[in-house]
Amino acid sequence: MTVFRHSQSDRHEAVLHCQDPASGLKAIIAIHSTKRGPALGGCRMLPYASEDAALSDALRLSRGMSYKNALAGLPCGGGKAVIIGDPRTDKTPDLLRAFGRCVDMLGGRYLTAEDSNISTPDVALMRETTRHVRRGPFDGSGDPSPVTAWGVFLGIKVGLEHRGLDVDGATVIVEGLGKVGLALAHYLHEAGATLLVSDVDGEKVAEACRRYRAEALAPGSAHRAAADVYSPNAYGATLNAVTIPEIRARVVAGGANNQLATPEDGHRLREAGILYCPDYVVNAGGVIRLHSDGEPIDVETALRRTDTIADTTRQILRAADADGIPTSEAADRIAERLLR
């Protein structure tokens, strides 16, 4: 399938296919928009089933980054990069440096950063061959997870308020207990929420149950549990024609990217009476932190900047109510207006 006819193509400005036979690099860089500034978005590495699957991911995620950066108020466009390969066996310093050279060829139109299976040390290797990299300078580690999780927590809080509820006493399903999910569980526990947790990694589930007095749910079935909030923080497309009729929560807000399998799923959620806080709005904390690269910044400052997510979420929920449309559509309309 060509880029121009691809189902995920959305007037992308450029798509670059990169390879370096010496290191084994095969990567795709998608630039959706640079109207607001250089295209900012992380790089992920996955063993995609096909090149078309990798292209789909890059195109979809780069568009999402344009919308996320616009709604976060950043002077950045949106882009994304994917490296095709198994990070456990194929990721090498030479491959990461080769990817850095590909980024450098774009002359600053695309700024890369950490994402799935690409860590802060990996980005440091990319920096050896390009300066067009963004890393978090605070706290010594550059880990964006606590800041991303704080934005998701604020999205949950606003969503509950919109339903006349409070975090204190609410029951929240946290699906996915990676760094963001565990940090989110911490914030929710501190705020008085009752937690139901799920992950394919039993050790992470046991840790969350021990630290936050959570109840474990079986992987793949967490969305069916009775709760006030369902928070997907692992994989995308968990909100679809099959799962939405099974969701018993009143609010959905999580850190995973691309939670809606199709745009129609936003309508399905609204028709089911489920309030959806759009993923690219509430999980923007990490990119807000990334844009501050080069400045002296601590975690407290980053968290304070992320507080704007609450106001943006309220604006979107009110706009959706006023226009009688899904919250996902309201968010897209506001983002597209900002991009224009």
C-alpha positions as CSV (number, residue, x, y, z in Angstrom):
1,M,0.0,0.0,0.0
2,T,1.4,3.4,-0.9
3,V,1.7,6.3,1.6
4,F,-0.7,8.4,-0.4
5,R,-3.5,5.9,-0.4
6,H,-2.8,4.5,3.1
7,S,-5.9,4.4,5.4
8,Q,-4.0,6.4,8.1
9,S,-2.7,9.1,5.7
10,D,-3.9,12.5,6.7
11,R,-2.1,15.1,4.6
12,H,1.2,14.2,6.1
13,E,4.0,16.6,5.0
14,A,6.6,13.9,4.7
15,V,7.3,10.2,5.3
16,L,11.0,9.0,5.3
17,H,11.9,5.3,5.0
18,C,15.4,4.8,6.4
19,Q,17.7,1.8,6.3
20,D,21.4,1.1,7.2
21,P,22.5,-2.4,6.1
22,A,25.6,-2.3,8.3
23,S,23.6,-1.9,11.5
24,G,20.4,-3.6,10.3
25,L,18.4,-0.4,10.8
26,K,14.9,-0.2,9.1
27,A,12.9,2.7,10.3
28,I,10.1,5.1,9.2
29,I,9.9,8.7,10.2
30,A,6.5,10.4,9.7
31,I,6.1,14.1,9.8
32,H,2.4,15.1,10.0
33,S,2.7,18.9,10.5
34,T,5.3,21.6,11.1
35,K,2.8,24.5,10.9
36,R,3.3,25.3,14.6
37,G,7.0,24.4,14.7
38,P,9.3,21.4,14.3
39,A,7.6,18.0,14.4
40,L,8.1,16.7,18.0
41,G,7.4,13.0,18.7
42,G,9.2,10.0,20.2
43,C,10.8,7.0,18.5
44,R,9.6,3.4,19.3
45,M,11.1,0.1,18.4
46,L,8.8,-3.0,17.9
47,P,8.9,-6.3,16.0
48,Y,6.1,-5.2,13.6
49,A,4.4,-8.0,11.7
50,S,4.9,-6.2,8.5
51,E,6.2,-2.9,7.0
52,D,2.6,-1.8,6.4
53,A,1.9,-2.3,10.1
54,A,4.9,-0.1,11.0
55,L,3.8,2.5,8.5
56,S,0.3,2.5,10.0
57,D,1.7,3.1,13.4
58,A,4.0,5.9,12.3
59,L,1.2,7.7,10.4
60,R,-1.4,7.4,13.1
61,L,0.9,8.3,15.9
62,S,2.4,11.3,14.1
63,R,-1.1,12.8,13.5
64,G,-1.9,12.2,17.2
65,M,1.3,14.1,18.2
66,S,0.2,17.1,16.1
67,Y,-3.0,17.2,18.0
68,K,-1.4,16.5,21.3
69,N,1.2,19.2,20.9
70,A,-1.3,21.8,19.7
71,L,-3.7,21.2,22.6
72,A,-0.8,21.3,25.0
73,G,-0.1,24.8,23.7
74,L,3.4,23.9,22.5
75,P,5.1,25.7,19.5
76,C,5.6,22.3,17.9
77,G,4.2,20.2,15.1
78,G,3.7,16.4,15.2
79,G,5.9,13.6,14.1
80,K,6.8,10.0,15.0
81,A,9.4,7.4,14.3
82,V,9.3,3.6,14.4
83,I,12.2,1.2,14.2
84,I,11.3,-2.2,12.9
85,G,13.0,-4.9,15.0
86,D,13.1,-6.8,18.3
87,P,14.5,-4.5,20.9
88,R,15.8,-7.4,22.9
89,T,18.0,-8.7,20.1
90,D,18.3,-6.1,17.3
91,K,18.9,-2.9,19.3
92,T,22.6,-2.0,19.2
93,P,24.6,1.2,19.7
94,D,25.4,1.2,16.0
95,L,21.7,0.9,15.0
96,L,20.8,3.8,17.3
97,R,23.6,6.0,16.0
98,A,22.5,5.2,12.4
99,F,18.9,6.2,13.3
100,G,20.4,9.5,14.7
101,R,22.0,10.1,11.3
102,C,18.6,9.7,9.6
103,V,17.0,12.2,12.0
104,D,19.9,14.6,11.2
105,M,19.2,14.5,7.5
106,L,15.9,16.2,8.2
107,G,17.8,19.3,9.5
108,G,15.6,19.8,12.5
109,R,12.2,19.4,10.9
110,Y,11.7,16.3,13.2
111,L,12.8,16.2,16.9
112,T,12.9,12.7,18.4
113,A,12.7,11.4,21.9
114,E,12.1,8.3,24.1
115,D,9.1,6.0,23.4
116,S,8.3,2.3,23.7
117,N,11.5,0.3,24.0
118,I,13.6,3.4,23.5
119,S,15.2,4.6,26.7
120,T,17.0,7.7,27.9
121,P,20.4,5.9,27.4
122,D,19.3,5.0,23.9
123,V,18.5,8.6,23.1
124,A,21.9,9.6,24.4
125,L,23.5,7.3,21.7
126,M,21.3,9.0,19.1
127,R,22.6,12.3,20.3
128,E,26.1,11.3,19.2
129,T,25.0,11.7,15.6
130,T,22.3,14.4,15.8
131,R,21.4,17.3,17.9
132,H,17.7,17.1,17.0
133,V,16.8,15.1,20.1
134,R,14.8,16.0,23.2
135,R,15.5,14.5,26.6
136,G,14.1,15.4,30.0
137,P,16.9,17.1,32.0
138,F,15.2,17.0,35.4
139,D,15.7,14.6,38.2
140,G,18.8,13.2,36.7
141,S,16.9,10.4,34.8
142,G,14.8,12.2,32.2
143,D,12.0,9.7,32.9
144,P,8.7,11.3,31.8
145,S,6.5,8.7,33.4
146,P,5.6,10.6,36.7
147,V,4.7,13.7,34.7
148,T,2.6,11.7,32.1
149,A,0.9,9.9,34.9
150,W,0.1,13.2,36.6
151,G,-1.7,14.4,33.5
152,V,-3.7,11.2,33.3
153,F,-4.6,11.6,37.0
154,L,-5.9,15.1,36.3
155,G,-7.9,13.8,33.4
156,I,-9.5,11.2,35.6
157,K,-10.2,13.8,38.3
158,V,-11.9,16.2,35.8
159,G,-13.9,13.3,34.2
160,L,-15.2,12.3,37.6
161,E,-16.1,15.9,38.5
162,H,-18.0,16.1,35.2
163,R,-20.0,13.1,36.4
164,G,-20.5,14.7,39.9
165,L,-18.0,12.4,41.6
166,D,-14.7,12.7,43.4
167,V,-11.5,10.7,43.2
168,D,-11.7,10.1,46.9
169,G,-13.9,7.0,47.2
170,A,-14.0,6.3,43.5
171,T,-13.1,2.8,42.1
172,V,-10.6,2.9,39.3
173,I,-9.4,0.2,37.0
174,V,-5.7,0.7,36.1
175,E,-5.0,-1.6,33.1
176,G,-1.2,-1.7,32.3
177,L,1.3,-1.3,35.1
178,G,4.4,0.0,33.3
179,K,6.1,3.1,34.6
180,V,3.0,5.3,33.8
181,G,0.5,2.9,35.2
182,L,2.3,2.4,38.5
183,A,2.9,6.1,38.9
184,L,-0.8,6.7,38.2
185,A,-1.8,4.0,40.8
186,H,0.3,5.9,43.3
187,Y,-1.4,9.2,42.7
188,L,-4.9,7.6,42.8
189,H,-4.1,5.7,46.0
190,E,-2.8,8.9,47.6
191,A,-6.1,10.6,46.6
192,G,-8.2,8.0,48.2
193,A,-9.3,5.9,45.2
194,T,-9.9,2.1,45.4
195,L,-7.8,0.4,42.8
196,L,-8.5,-2.6,40.5
197,V,-5.3,-3.5,38.6
198,S,-4.4,-5.7,35.6
199,D,-1.2,-6.5,33.7
200,V,0.2,-9.5,31.8
201,D,3.2,-9.3,34.2
202,G,2.2,-11.0,37.5
203,E,5.0,-9.4,39.4
204,K,3.9,-5.9,38.6
205,V,0.3,-6.8,39.6
206,A,1.6,-8.3,42.9
207,E,3.6,-5.1,43.5
208,A,0.6,-2.8,42.9
209,C,-1.6,-5.0,45.2
210,R,1.0,-4.8,47.9
211,R,1.8,-1.1,47.7
212,Y,-1.7,0.2,47.0
213,R,-4.0,-2.4,48.5
214,A,-5.4,-3.1,45.0
215,E,-7.4,-6.0,43.8
216,A,-6.1,-8.0,40.8
217,L,-8.1,-8.5,37.6
218,A,-7.3,-11.1,34.9
219,P,-5.5,-9.7,31.8
220,G,-7.9,-9.1,28.9
221,S,-11.0,-8.8,31.1
222,A,-10.2,-5.7,33.2
223,H,-12.5,-3.4,31.2
224,R,-15.5,-5.6,32.2
225,A,-15.2,-4.9,35.9
226,A,-17.7,-2.7,37.8
227,A,-15.9,0.6,38.5
228,D,-16.3,4.4,38.2
229,V,-13.3,4.7,35.9
230,Y,-11.6,2.5,33.4
231,S,-8.0,3.7,32.7
232,P,-6.2,1.9,29.8
233,N,-2.4,2.4,30.1
234,A,-1.0,-0.4,28.0
235,Y,-2.0,-0.9,24.4
236,G,-4.1,1.1,21.9
237,A,-7.4,0.2,20.3
238,T,-8.8,-1.2,23.6
239,L,-12.0,0.9,22.9
240,N,-13.7,-0.9,20.1
241,A,-17.0,-2.4,18.9
242,V,-16.4,-5.5,21.0
243,T,-15.2,-3.9,24.3
244,I,-17.3,-0.8,24.5
245,P,-20.6,-2.7,25.2
246,E,-18.8,-4.6,28.0
247,I,-17.5,-1.5,29.8
248,R,-19.3,-0.8,33.0
249,A,-17.3,2.3,34.1
250,R,-18.8,5.8,33.7
251,V,-15.5,7.5,32.8
252,V,-12.6,6.3,30.5
253,A,-9.3,8.1,30.9
254,G,-5.8,6.5,30.4
255,G,-2.3,7.0,29.3
256,A,-2.3,4.6,26.3
257,N,-2.0,6.1,22.9
258,N,-4.7,5.5,20.2
259,Q,-7.3,4.0,22.5
260,L,-10.1,4.3,20.0
261,A,-9.8,1.6,17.4
262,T,-11.8,3.7,14.9
263,P,-13.3,7.2,15.0
264,E,-16.8,5.6,15.2
265,D,-15.8,4.3,18.6
266,G,-16.1,7.8,20.0
267,H,-19.7,7.8,19.0
268,R,-20.2,4.3,20.5
269,L,-18.9,5.6,23.9
270,R,-21.2,8.6,23.8
271,E,-24.2,6.5,22.9
272,A,-23.3,4.1,25.8
273,G,-23.2,7.0,28.2
274,I,-19.5,6.6,28.9
275,L,-17.5,9.8,29.3
276,Y,-14.2,9.5,27.3
277,C,-11.3,11.9,28.2
278,P,-9.3,11.8,24.9
279,D,-6.0,10.0,25.3
280,Y,-3.9,12.6,23.5
281,V,-5.2,15.3,25.8
282,V,-4.6,13.6,29.2
283,N,-1.3,11.8,28.4
284,A,0.4,15.0,27.1
285,G,2.5,15.5,30.3
286,G,5.5,13.7,28.9
287,V,5.6,15.9,25.8
288,I,5.2,19.0,27.9
289,R,8.2,17.9,29.8
290,L,10.2,17.0,26.7
291,H,9.7,20.4,25.1
292,S,11.6,21.9,28.1
293,D,14.8,20.3,27.1
294,G,17.8,22.4,27.7
295,E,16.2,24.4,30.5
296,P,16.9,23.8,34.2
297,I,13.7,22.1,35.3
298,D,12.8,19.9,38.2
299,V,9.9,17.5,38.7
300,E,7.8,20.0,40.6
301,T,8.1,22.6,37.8
302,A,7.2,19.9,35.2
303,L,4.1,18.8,37.2
304,R,3.0,22.4,37.6
305,R,3.2,23.0,33.8
306,T,1.2,19.8,33.3
307,D,-1.7,21.2,35.4
308,T,-2.9,22.9,32.2
309,I,-4.2,19.5,31.1
310,A,-7.1,19.8,33.6
311,D,-8.3,23.1,32.0
312,T,-8.0,21.7,28.5
313,T,-9.9,18.6,29.4
314,R,-12.7,20.7,31.0
315,Q,-12.9,22.8,27.8
316,I,-13.3,19.7,25.6
317,L,-15.9,18.1,27.8
318,R,-18.0,21.3,27.8
319,A,-17.6,21.7,24.1
320,A,-18.8,18.2,23.5
321,D,-21.9,18.7,25.7
322,A,-22.7,22.1,24.0
323,D,-22.4,20.7,20.5
324,G,-23.9,17.2,21.2
325,I,-20.8,15.4,19.8
326,P,-18.4,12.8,21.1
327,T,-15.5,14.2,23.2
328,S,-13.1,12.7,20.7
329,E,-14.6,14.8,18.0
330,A,-14.6,17.9,20.1
331,A,-10.9,17.5,20.9
332,D,-10.1,16.9,17.2
333,R,-12.0,20.1,16.2
334,I,-10.2,22.2,18.7
335,A,-6.8,20.8,17.7
336,E,-7.5,21.2,14.0
337,R,-8.4,24.8,14.6
338,L,-5.1,25.4,16.4
339,L,-3.2,23.7,13.6
340,R,-4.8,26.0,11.0
